[in-house]
């Protein structure tokens, strides 16, 4: 039986889905996480404490485990573990991305530099040291522009600014989010147009596109909370071909060769495709539940199959449309509860609702927040029907804060 180490950060949404996928495949699972309490239910060498923020120590913990009970793959389910997974798999001779390439995806400034060297279309940008003037860099790039930290994900700390006063204020706000971190900020031109996301799998450096998602809500700022993802995309074939080609160029420019990638792009009114972000992991949150392949195979199963060099043929996405709405947090407070779920589930096409934050817990919107309230899932004959079902379901919910 193949044996895989799943790196599951304590804050991940995705533990249950990856564990269920491994069980369906008959794969022996070892769980790695930062804290012992997160490993409850896994005994002996089926659980290992892995300090994901301490690279060398984390790799040594995995190498030590492998010496006792050999592993066939090391797989990170979220951003937090991708660097450790790549470095560990490289040490053990398992299927992996080059650690340096993964490190670039974790640093938006280095990513921009690599994409620029390869002439991959992307926003104009400036890198702003901690003590440097954000407004000066923004003026060089031109307004409107976007100010962001180089290390955060899920749109945390990403702010659109339209003038120097807003640029200065954004710099102060983002650096407050970062605390004592000395990391620079990134200022880049705002690219208008529709936004899409590519879910792909790299095999020997070749990108296999699994799905292209439309994001039908405008992503114009000042903050960039993601809401609706729907697939298949309604873009014309020529634009889809350009999206796939640009995504492949970006992955190659960063040196990625194996495993899942999630790539976000903008489409200008004239058809120019621009790379915004690229991550060496699959789609975040619970959004992977929108995807089914072949005879009901999940995205997590595909990722585990790839890591273990198992068969991947015959895995076309299901013919029906599907989508997810990531429920945004509109204002800060203490969550009392979310009612109306039965009404939402009764809407045609809605197939599930997951509230991800427990009642009694504090919630915070972007740009400071880093979590979604929950997820609504829908399926249907067309992308428009799915989008409409998601919007109606959100309207049926009543979120109560105090």
Buried (B, 14 or more C-beta within 10 A) or exposed (E): EBBBBBBBBEEBBBBEBBBEBBEBBEBEBBBBBBEEEBBEEBEEEBBBBBBBEEBEEBBBBBBEBBEEBEBBBBBBBBBBBBBBBBBBBBBBEBBBBBBBBBBBBBBBBBBBBBBEEEEBBBBBBBBBEEEEBBBBBBBEBEBBBBBBBBBBBBBBBBBBBBEBEBBBBBBEBBBEBBEEEEBBBBBBBBBBBBBBBBBBBBBEEEBBBBBBBBBBBEBEBBBBBBBBBBBBBBBEEEBBEBBBEBBBBBBBBBBBBBBBBBBBBBBEEEEEBBBBBBBBBBBBBBBBBBBBBBEEBBBBBBBBBBBBEBEBEEBEBBEBBBBBBBBBBEEEBEBEEBEBBEBBBEBEBBBBBBBBBEEEEEBBBBBBBBBBBBBBBBBBEBBEBBBBBBBBBBEBBEBEBE
